[in-house]
Structures are given as C-alpha cells and as structure tokens.
Amino acid sequence: QVQLVESGGGLVQAGGSLRLSCVASGITVTDRTVGWYRQAPGKERNLVAEIRSNRDTFYDAAVQGRFTISRDNAKNTVYLQMNSLETEDTGIFFCNTWRSGNGYWGQGTQVTVSL
C-alpha cells in the first residue's frame, strides 16, 4: 500500500521560509518521480516541482530560484525547501507519485503566507 504523508506547512510572513517533507511508504522514492503540487483557494492543483529517479528536477517558473526539491534516500523522504515566500504561494501543498498507472496523493499540508 502506497502512503505519502506531508508535513511542515504553517503560517509565515512574506519573505520567510518553510521546509515541507513527504515521507513515503510502499514505494521507494529513488525509483520514481515524486512531485509537489499546490492548490490555491478556489483553484486547481498545479505542479510546483518534481524530482525524478535520476535526480533531475523540474520547477514551475513561478518558484524557480526560490524553491528547492530534494530527497533523502535513507529516510525515503522528499523535501521542498521554500525560500522568499510570497503571498501567492499560499495554498495546500500535496505530494504525488505514480505506481503501476495509479496516482497517489498525500493528505496535504497548508501553507499560508501573510504580508
């Protein structure tokens, strides 16, 4: 059974930082692509960053240079370091991966950036 558990969200002032964690079980994060998505209030869920099995990374243009995705193989965990946070970054952040044609999501962690 695949499980993804996110944590690390919270309330932060603009310009601040947060680090999100996605702990995986039932899959090995080094074997597949793991992504972070954001769902802003009233909006659809969009890809923010992803890390592939070969460690290649992708970032949405809006977060390029501010966010860094990484993983700890020993902890089977994927991180999203978020710096220089902006109010537009507010939303629920979800971790995602795929296995055997099925998509898996965590429960999400709320990030709120205030002025």
PyMOL commands that set and color helices and strands:
alter all, ss='L'
color gray80, all
select helices_A, chain A and resi 29-31+87-89
alter helices_A, ss='H'
color red, helices_A
select strands_A, chain A and resi 3-7+10-13+18-25+34-39+45-51+57-59+67-72+77-82+91-99+102-105+109-114
alter strands_A, ss='S'
color yellow, strands_A
deselect
rebuild
show_as cartoon
